[in-house]
Amino acid sequence: MATTPTGLKLLTTILYKTYQTGQKVALDFQSNVKIVVDQFLPQWNYTPKPELRVI
């Protein structure tokens, strides 16, 4: 666990998996997932918000 100078505690996880490059997402992915960008660093921080479907 890491701590910032202001006392904020951060928990991180290191992924050792190697991911393939060039993978394509499903054709309807962009139309079904809203991407919310961070106001401070929008080019780095974003959150995908998928539409939830109840079956």
KANORLIN-V489407 format. One record per backbone hydrogen bond with DSSP energy under -0.5 kcal/mol. CO is the residue of the C=O (numbers start at 1). NH is the residue of the N-H. E is the energy in kcal/mol with one decimal. If there is no record, write none. Layout:
co-><CO,CO>
nh-><NH,NH>
e-><E,E>
This chain:
co-><2,4,8,10,13,14,17,26,28,29,29,32,34,34,35,36,41,41,44,45,47,48,49,53>
nh-><10,7,4,2,15,16,19,29,32,32,33,51,36,49,37,47,44,45,46,38,36,50,34,55>
e-><-3.2,-2.0,-2.6,-2.4,-0.6,-0.6,-0.6,-1.7,-1.2,-0.8,-1.3,-1.7,-0.6,-3.3,-0.6,-2.6,-1.5,-2.9,-0.5,-2.7,-2.6,-0.5,-1.8,-0.5>
